[in-house]
C-alpha cells in the first residue's frame, strides 16, 4: 500500500455489534473505552486516556520506545506513537484530541460518559469530537502492525490534551512542539475538520479542510459619570454601546476567497438548488453581483465561508436599577479569515463602531493561521480513494490549518481493509 493510500481513515461504528469483524470490534472497543474516560478539559483526566491507548499499543507489540506518554501537568496527558516505515519519505502526523467540553449530567437524557447506541445513533461526550478519530488512528496502527504493513514513511499518531482550550496555556500540541519537536516532525499533518455532506440522509460530498478561521475576542466598553435615574441625560453608556453594536450588526466584512474556499463553492454548486448553485459558481468565478452575494450571505454556512465575521456574544452594564450606568461592556467574537491581517479587522471594527467613547480591547492572543496549500499529490490521493469508495466529489473547505480529511462513512463493499476510508 502506498503512503497516499493511507490518507483516509474511518471506522463504520454504525455497524451492528453482531456483524463486526475482529478488527472492527477492536476499533469499537477502543472507541468505547475512550468515550467512557472523563476527559473534560478543566476537570477530567486526559493522562488516563493517553495511558489507556498506550497500553493498547504496547500489548499489540509496539516497542516502548515508539509509544510515549507525556504528562506536563497532573491529569494532562499526550500520547505520541510511531509505526515505523521504510523511511523513503518524511513521516505523516495523524493528530486527534482527547479532551472534551464539559458535559453536565442534568443536561443529558443519559450518562454522557457512557457510549450508548439508540436507533442507529451513538451517544456520549466526545463520541464524535474527537474520540472517534483517536480510536480510528489507534485501531489502524494496531492492524497495520498485525498485518506487517511497512509504508514508505513513518506514521506518527498524536493524541493531545487541551485542544478545547486553544490558547497559549494549553499543554497539548503547542507543548509538544516546544518540548518534543523531534518526535513529531513530519512532512504534513492530518487533523479533524470538514466532514461528509448529507442530503436526505445520503452522502453528497467529502469535505477537506486546509485552514481555519482564527477566533479572537474583543471587549467593547463605554464609561461616563453616571448619576441618578431620576435625572436622566442623553449621554448614557448603555445607549452609546447599544448604538455601536447596532451598527456592527448591519456590517458585512468584504468577501475574500482563497484557493480552498473558491474550490469549495465551485464544486459544491452541483449539490444545491439551481439558484444557489448559480450563485456559488458566480462567486467562485469572481463575477457574483450584489444580489447573488446577498442570497448567499443570508445563509449562515455560506456567509461564514465568504468573509470574516464579528458578532456580539455577551453584554453587561450598570450597577443599580435606580442609577445611571457608569459603564457598559460587550464581548464581540470575531472569526478571522486565514491570512487576513488582524490590524485590518480592528481598523474596520473601529470604523463601524464610529464612536471614540467605545473602547476596543483585544482579549487573549491572536495567532495568524495561513491556509495550507492544496497539494496536488494529496488532493489526487484523496480524490482517488473517495471516488473508489463512494463516488462523491471531494470539496475543499475552510477549516483547521493542516490538511485533513475526516469522517466515519458507510462501507459499500469489502476490501483488504474494509474499515479504512
C-alpha positions as CSV (number, residue, x, y, z in Angstrom):
1,X,0.0,0.0,0.0
2,X,1.4,3.4,-0.9
3,X,1.6,6.2,1.6
4,X,-1.0,8.1,-0.4
5,X,-3.5,5.3,0.2
6,X,-3.2,5.8,3.9
7,X,-4.7,9.3,3.8
8,X,-8.3,8.5,4.7
9,X,-9.1,6.6,7.9
10,X,-12.5,5.7,9.2
11,X,-14.4,3.1,11.2
12,X,-18.0,2.3,10.4
13,X,-19.1,2.3,14.1
14,X,-22.7,2.4,12.9
15,X,-22.5,-1.3,12.1
16,X,-24.4,-3.6,14.4
17,X,-22.2,-5.3,17.0
18,X,-23.0,-8.8,15.9
19,X,-21.8,-8.1,12.3
20,X,-18.4,-6.6,13.3
21,X,-15.2,-8.3,12.1
22,X,-12.5,-8.7,14.8
23,X,-10.7,-5.6,13.7
24,X,-14.0,-3.6,13.7
25,X,-14.8,-4.9,17.1
26,X,-11.4,-3.8,18.4
27,X,-12.0,-0.4,17.0
28,X,-15.4,-0.1,18.6
29,X,-14.0,-1.3,22.0
30,X,-11.2,1.3,21.8
31,X,-13.8,4.0,21.0
32,X,-16.0,2.9,23.9
33,X,-13.0,3.0,26.3
34,X,-12.0,6.5,25.2
35,X,-15.6,7.9,25.5
36,X,-16.0,6.4,28.9
37,X,-12.9,8.1,30.3
38,X,-13.9,11.6,31.6
39,X,-11.5,13.9,29.8
40,X,-13.3,17.3,30.3
41,X,-10.6,19.8,29.7
42,X,-10.7,21.5,33.0
43,X,-11.7,18.7,35.4
44,X,-11.1,15.4,33.5
45,X,-8.1,13.1,33.1
46,X,-6.5,13.1,29.6
47,X,-3.4,11.4,31.1
48,X,-5.6,8.4,31.9
49,X,-6.9,8.3,28.4
50,X,-3.4,8.6,26.9
51,X,-2.1,5.8,29.1
52,X,-5.0,3.6,28.2
53,X,-4.3,4.0,24.5
54,X,-0.6,3.4,25.1
55,X,-1.4,0.2,26.9
56,X,-3.4,-0.9,23.8
57,X,-0.5,-0.3,21.5
58,X,2.1,-1.9,23.8
59,X,0.0,-5.0,24.1
60,X,-0.2,-5.2,20.3
61,X,3.6,-5.4,20.2
62,X,4.7,-1.8,19.7
63,X,8.1,-1.3,21.4
64,X,8.1,1.1,24.4
65,X,10.4,3.5,22.6
66,X,7.7,4.0,20.0
67,X,4.9,4.6,22.4
68,X,5.4,7.6,24.7
69,X,3.0,9.3,27.1
70,X,3.9,12.8,28.4
71,X,2.2,14.4,31.4
72,X,3.1,18.0,31.5
73,X,0.8,18.6,34.4
74,X,-1.4,16.4,36.7
75,X,-4.3,14.8,34.8
76,X,-2.9,16.2,31.5
77,X,-1.6,13.7,29.0
78,X,-0.3,13.4,25.4
79,X,0.4,10.2,23.5
80,X,3.0,10.0,20.8
81,X,3.1,6.6,19.0
82,X,5.0,5.7,15.8
83,X,4.6,2.9,13.2
84,X,8.0,2.7,11.5
85,X,8.1,2.6,7.7
86,X,10.9,2.3,5.2
87,X,12.0,6.0,5.7
88,X,11.8,6.7,1.9
89,X,9.6,9.7,2.7
90,X,9.2,12.0,5.7
91,X,6.5,10.9,8.3
92,X,2.8,11.7,8.3
93,X,1.5,13.2,11.6
94,X,-2.0,11.9,12.5
95,X,-3.4,14.3,15.1
96,X,-6.6,13.9,17.3
97,X,-7.5,15.5,20.6
98,X,-8.8,13.5,23.5
99,X,-10.1,16.3,25.8
100,X,-13.8,17.3,25.6
101,X,-16.0,20.2,26.5
102,X,-17.9,19.9,29.8
103,X,-21.0,17.8,29.8
104,X,-23.4,18.3,32.7
105,X,-25.3,15.2,33.7
106,X,-28.5,17.2,34.2
107,X,-28.4,18.5,30.6
108,X,-28.3,14.9,29.2
109,X,-31.0,12.3,29.0
110,X,-28.4,9.7,29.5
111,X,-24.9,9.4,31.1
112,X,-22.6,11.5,28.8
113,X,-19.7,9.3,29.8
114,X,-21.2,6.0,28.7
115,X,-21.2,5.1,25.0
116,X,-24.7,4.1,24.2
117,X,-26.4,3.1,20.9
118,X,-30.0,4.1,20.3
119,X,-32.0,3.9,17.0
120,X,-28.8,3.7,14.9
121,X,-27.1,6.6,16.6
122,X,-24.3,6.6,19.3
123,X,-24.4,9.0,22.2
124,X,-21.6,10.1,24.5
125,X,-19.5,13.1,25.2
126,X,-16.7,13.2,22.6
127,X,-18.0,10.3,20.6
128,X,-17.6,12.5,17.5
129,X,-15.4,15.3,18.6
130,X,-12.8,13.9,18.5
131,X,-12.6,10.4,20.1
132,X,-13.9,8.6,17.1
133,X,-10.8,9.8,15.2
134,X,-8.5,9.0,18.0
135,X,-9.9,5.5,18.2
136,X,-9.6,5.0,14.4
137,X,-5.9,6.0,14.5
138,X,-5.1,3.7,17.3
139,X,-7.1,0.8,15.9
140,X,-5.5,1.3,12.5
141,X,-2.0,1.3,13.9
142,X,-2.7,-2.0,15.7
143,X,-4.0,-3.6,12.5
144,X,-1.1,-2.3,10.4
145,X,1.4,-3.9,12.8
146,X,-0.6,-7.1,12.9
147,X,-0.5,-7.4,9.1
148,X,3.1,-6.4,8.8
149,X,2.5,-3.1,6.9
150,X,5.7,-1.2,6.2
151,X,4.7,2.1,4.5
152,X,7.1,4.4,2.7
153,X,7.1,6.7,5.7
154,X,6.6,6.5,9.4
155,X,3.1,7.1,10.7
156,X,3.1,9.2,13.9
157,X,-0.1,9.3,15.9
158,X,-0.5,12.1,18.4
159,X,-3.4,12.2,20.9
160,X,-3.3,15.6,22.5
161,X,-4.8,17.3,25.5
162,X,-6.2,20.8,25.8
163,X,-7.3,21.3,22.2
164,X,-10.6,22.7,23.5
165,X,-8.6,25.4,25.4
166,X,-6.8,26.6,22.3
167,X,-4.6,29.2,23.9
168,X,-1.0,29.8,25.0
169,X,-1.7,27.9,28.2
170,X,-2.7,24.7,26.6
171,X,-0.5,21.7,27.2
172,X,-1.2,19.8,24.0
173,X,0.3,20.2,20.6
174,X,2.0,23.5,21.5
175,X,3.7,21.9,24.4
176,X,4.8,19.0,22.3
177,X,6.2,21.4,19.7
178,X,8.1,23.3,22.3
179,X,9.5,20.3,24.2
180,X,9.5,17.3,21.8
181,X,9.5,18.6,18.3
182,X,11.9,15.8,17.2
183,X,9.3,13.2,18.0
184,X,6.5,14.7,15.9
185,X,8.4,16.2,13.0
186,X,6.6,15.3,9.8
187,X,6.0,16.4,6.2
188,X,2.4,17.2,6.9
189,X,-0.4,16.5,9.4
190,X,-3.9,15.2,9.1
191,X,-6.3,16.5,11.8
192,X,-10.0,16.9,12.3
193,X,-12.2,19.2,10.1
194,X,-14.7,19.3,7.3
195,X,-16.8,16.1,7.1
196,X,-19.3,14.4,4.8
197,X,-22.1,16.4,3.4
198,X,-25.5,14.8,3.6
199,X,-28.8,15.4,2.0
200,X,-31.9,13.5,2.9
201,X,-29.6,11.1,4.8
202,X,-27.5,10.4,1.8
203,X,-23.8,11.4,1.4
204,X,-23.2,14.0,-1.3
205,X,-19.6,15.2,-0.8
206,X,-16.5,14.6,1.2
207,X,-15.1,17.8,2.7
208,X,-11.5,18.7,3.1
209,X,-10.2,21.4,5.4
210,X,-6.9,23.2,4.8
211,X,-7.3,26.1,7.2
212,X,-9.4,27.5,9.9
213,X,-10.7,30.9,10.8
214,X,-8.9,32.4,13.8
215,X,-11.1,33.2,16.7
216,X,-10.4,36.4,18.6
217,X,-12.4,38.2,21.2
218,X,-12.8,41.9,21.9
219,X,-14.1,43.8,24.9
220,X,-16.1,46.9,24.0
221,X,-16.7,49.4,26.8
222,X,-18.2,52.8,27.4
223,X,-17.7,54.8,30.6
224,X,-19.2,58.0,31.8
225,X,-20.1,59.9,35.0
226,X,-23.4,58.1,35.7
227,X,-25.8,59.7,38.1
228,X,-29.3,59.1,39.5
229,X,-32.0,57.7,37.3
230,X,-34.4,60.5,38.3
231,X,-32.2,62.9,36.4
232,X,-31.5,61.1,33.1
233,X,-29.2,62.6,30.5
234,X,-28.8,61.8,26.8
235,X,-25.2,60.6,27.2
236,X,-26.0,57.1,28.5
237,X,-23.3,54.4,28.5
238,X,-25.7,51.7,27.7
239,X,-27.3,53.6,24.8
240,X,-23.9,54.5,23.3
241,X,-22.7,51.0,23.4
242,X,-26.1,49.7,22.1
243,X,-25.9,52.1,19.1
244,X,-22.4,50.9,18.3
245,X,-23.5,47.3,18.4
246,X,-26.5,48.0,16.2
247,X,-24.1,49.4,13.6
248,X,-21.9,46.4,13.9
249,X,-25.0,44.1,13.4
250,X,-25.5,45.7,10.0
251,X,-21.9,45.4,8.9
252,X,-20.6,42.8,6.4
253,X,-16.9,42.4,6.0
254,X,-15.7,42.2,2.4
255,X,-15.9,38.9,0.5
256,X,-12.4,37.3,0.3
257,X,-11.9,33.9,-1.2
258,X,-8.7,31.8,-1.1
259,X,-8.0,28.7,-3.3
260,X,-9.7,26.4,-0.7
261,X,-13.0,28.4,-0.4
262,X,-13.1,29.1,-4.1
263,X,-12.9,25.4,-4.9
264,X,-15.5,24.6,-2.3
265,X,-18.0,27.0,-3.8
266,X,-17.2,25.8,-7.3
267,X,-17.6,22.1,-6.5
268,X,-20.5,22.4,-4.0
269,X,-22.6,24.2,-6.6
270,X,-23.7,20.9,-8.2
271,X,-25.2,19.7,-5.0
272,X,-27.5,22.7,-4.4
273,X,-30.7,24.0,-5.9
274,X,-30.4,25.8,-9.3
275,X,-30.4,29.4,-7.9
276,X,-28.0,28.7,-5.1
277,X,-25.8,26.7,-7.4
278,X,-25.6,29.5,-9.9
279,X,-24.8,32.0,-7.1
280,X,-22.0,29.7,-5.9
281,X,-20.5,29.3,-9.3
282,X,-20.6,33.1,-9.8
283,X,-18.8,33.8,-6.5
284,X,-16.2,31.1,-7.3
285,X,-15.6,32.7,-10.7
286,X,-15.4,36.2,-9.2
287,X,-18.4,37.6,-11.0
288,X,-21.1,37.4,-8.4
289,X,-23.4,40.5,-8.4
290,X,-24.8,42.1,-5.2
291,X,-28.0,40.0,-5.4
292,X,-26.1,36.7,-5.6
293,X,-23.9,37.8,-2.6
294,X,-26.9,38.8,-0.6
295,X,-28.6,35.5,-1.2
296,X,-25.5,33.5,-0.2
297,X,-24.8,35.8,2.8
298,X,-28.3,35.2,4.1
299,X,-27.3,31.6,4.8
300,X,-25.0,31.3,7.8
301,X,-22.9,28.4,6.5
302,X,-22.2,30.2,3.2
303,X,-21.7,33.6,4.8
304,X,-19.0,32.3,7.2
305,X,-17.1,30.9,4.2
306,X,-17.2,34.2,2.3
307,X,-15.8,36.6,4.9
308,X,-14.5,37.4,8.3
309,X,-17.4,37.7,10.8
310,X,-17.7,39.6,14.1
311,X,-20.7,39.1,16.4
312,X,-21.7,40.3,19.9
313,X,-22.0,37.4,22.3
314,X,-22.1,38.9,25.8
315,X,-23.5,42.2,27.3
316,X,-23.4,43.8,30.7
317,X,-23.8,47.3,32.2
318,X,-24.9,49.4,35.1
319,X,-24.9,48.6,38.8
320,X,-28.3,49.5,40.2
321,X,-31.9,49.8,38.9
322,X,-32.1,53.5,40.0
323,X,-28.7,54.7,38.9
324,X,-27.5,55.8,35.5
325,X,-24.8,53.4,34.2
326,X,-21.2,54.4,34.7
327,X,-20.1,51.7,32.3
328,X,-21.5,49.3,29.7
329,X,-19.5,46.4,28.3
330,X,-19.9,43.9,25.5
331,X,-17.9,40.9,24.2
332,X,-17.6,40.6,20.4
333,X,-16.3,37.3,19.0
334,X,-14.6,37.5,15.6
335,X,-13.7,34.7,13.2
336,X,-10.9,36.0,11.0
337,X,-10.2,34.6,7.6
338,X,-6.9,32.8,7.2
339,X,-4.2,35.2,6.1
340,X,-6.3,38.4,6.9
341,X,-4.2,40.8,9.0
342,X,-5.7,41.4,12.4
343,X,-4.9,45.1,12.1
344,X,-7.3,45.4,9.2
345,X,-10.1,43.7,11.2
346,X,-9.6,46.1,14.1
347,X,-9.5,49.1,11.9
348,X,-12.8,48.0,10.3
349,X,-14.3,47.5,13.8
350,X,-13.4,50.9,14.9
351,X,-14.8,52.4,11.7
352,X,-18.1,50.6,12.2
353,X,-18.5,51.4,15.8
354,X,-17.9,55.1,14.8
355,X,-17.6,56.3,18.4
356,X,-14.4,57.2,20.1
357,X,-16.1,56.7,23.5
358,X,-16.4,53.0,22.7
359,X,-13.1,51.5,23.6
360,X,-12.0,48.4,21.8
361,X,-9.6,45.9,23.5
362,X,-8.4,42.6,22.2
363,X,-8.6,39.9,24.9
364,X,-6.3,36.9,24.5
365,X,-3.7,36.3,21.9
366,X,-4.1,36.2,18.1
367,X,-2.1,33.6,16.2
368,X,-2.2,34.0,12.5
369,X,-3.2,30.9,10.6
370,X,-2.4,30.9,6.9
371,X,-4.1,28.1,4.9
372,X,-2.1,25.0,3.8
373,X,-1.7,24.7,0.1
374,X,-3.9,22.3,-1.9
375,X,-1.0,20.0,-2.7
376,X,-1.7,18.0,-5.9
377,X,-0.3,14.8,-4.6
378,X,-2.5,14.8,-1.5
379,X,-5.6,16.0,-3.3
380,X,-5.2,13.3,-6.0
381,X,-4.8,10.6,-3.4
382,X,-7.9,11.7,-1.5
383,X,-10.0,12.2,-4.7
384,X,-8.9,8.7,-6.0
385,X,-9.9,6.9,-2.8
386,X,-13.1,8.9,-2.4
387,X,-14.1,8.1,-6.0
388,X,-13.3,4.4,-5.5
389,X,-15.3,4.2,-2.3
390,X,-18.3,6.5,-2.5
391,X,-18.3,8.2,-6.0
392,X,-18.8,11.6,-4.5
393,X,-16.8,14.8,-5.0
394,X,-14.0,15.9,-2.7
395,X,-14.7,19.5,-1.7
396,X,-12.2,21.9,-0.2
397,X,-13.4,23.8,2.8
398,X,-12.1,26.4,5.2
399,X,-11.1,24.7,8.4
400,X,-8.1,23.9,10.6
401,X,-4.5,24.9,9.5
402,X,-3.5,21.4,8.4
403,X,-4.8,19.4,5.5
404,X,-7.2,16.9,7.0
405,X,-9.8,14.6,5.5
406,X,-12.2,13.2,8.0
407,X,-15.4,11.4,8.9
408,X,-16.6,7.9,9.5
409,X,-18.5,6.7,6.5
410,X,-20.5,3.7,5.5
411,X,-18.7,0.8,3.9
412,X,-20.1,-0.1,0.5
413,X,-18.0,-3.1,-0.4
414,X,-15.4,-5.2,1.3
415,X,-11.8,-4.6,0.6
416,X,-8.5,-5.6,2.1
417,X,-9.0,-3.0,4.9
418,X,-12.8,-2.7,5.0
419,X,-12.9,-0.2,7.8
420,X,-10.5,2.3,6.3
421,X,-11.7,5.1,4.1
